[in-house]
Amino acid sequence: MDLPEITDELARELCPLKFDRPVEYVYNPLEYARAPYDVYLRKFGRSRREVILLGMNPGPWGMAQTGVPFGEVCAARDWLGVRAAVGRPAREHPQRPVLGFDCQRSEVSGARLWGWARDTFKTPERFFGRFFVANYCPLSFLEESGRNRTPNRLSAAERQGLFSVCDRALFRLVEYFRPTFVIGVGKFAEQRARISLADTDVTVGGVLHPSPASPLANRGWAAKAARQLRDLGIRLPGRR
């Protein structure tokens, strides 16, 4: 399978899934923001990679807006050069509108991750020569209040169905890129990678999530993440 086929299969397998309260809204950027996601795949997903950086799921001001994993608007548009038409979810929370690349909110996690990539590798071509960034789960879940509900906080039955689909998609992604490392950005993504890739020879590790909710991430996330990557044996520019 190529990347568009992997994406199509993932979208098809997600369609039958249902989610109950407290989840009131489910955003699937693979549907309404597929155009910029396809641009991202065409520009940066065409060859084998050494490292896959794996996030958890879209943030309301990141991939939910741009279709790009960790897709903070300025980073996706200005550094990655991704921009395309974005539609709207079938049901949209009034406090979490999808404005696409016109969104004025910045996703801190995405700004930190892509800012680290820019500062370390200078150009997208150098970064994507070795790395690819993906999300384990492409769905964003919102409660009635507008609060983001992460996949690990879904009910056991909902997690079982969702994780089964996402595990298969991750396995297909690894078959395509044949990486040496899959690095979870945060504990959840690392845990799911360890489970879904247990029968492969891929080295799974993790780095600190860049969320502003993490006190550790708010004190020099980029340096901490770089040190964790180097400790796993991943070479980075700037040091020998």
C-alpha positions, 0 to 999 in steps of 0.5 A: 500500500502507498500512503494515500491507500493507507489513509483511505483504508484508515478512513474507511475503518473509522467510519463505523465507530461510534462514541458516546457521552461525554464525547459530543463531537468527533472531528476527522481531518482525514475527511474535511482536511484531506486536501492539505493532508494529501499535500503533506504526503506528496511533499514529504512521504515518498521514501524510506525513513529512519525515524517516525515521530508519532503523536497521539491525535489532532489538537483542536488548533493543530491538525484539526485545522490544517490536516497536518500532524502537529499542524500549527498553522504558521509552521504548516503554511510557512515552513512546510509549505502546505496550504489547501482548502479545508472543509468543515466537520459534519457537526462542529462545536461552536467554541471549536470552529474549523477555520483551516489556515485562517485560524488565528489560534496557535497550537503550542505543541505543534509550534514547539515540535516543528520549531525544533525541527526547523531550528535543528535541520534548517529546511524541511527537506533535511528533516524529512530526509530522515524523519516523518511525523504522524499521529496514531489516531486521526480523530479529535474528540470534544465534550459538550463544554468544548474540552478536548477528550484524549483517546486514552480517556474513552470508554474501554469498549470505544478504546478497543474498537478505535485502537484496533483500527489505529494499530493496523494503520500504524503497522501499515505505515511502518511497512511503508517507511521501514523505519529503524525507530518509531518514537512516541511523542508522549507516553500514550503514543509510545505505549501504543507503538510498543503494543502494535509493533511488538512483533517487528524489529523496529526500535520503539522509544519516546520523548516528552510531549511538548504540551503546555500542560506539562511543566517539564515541557514548559522548561526547554522542551526542545533541548530535552527532546533532543537529548532523549533522541540522542540517548536512543541512538538517533543522530542529530545535527550539531553534535558528533 
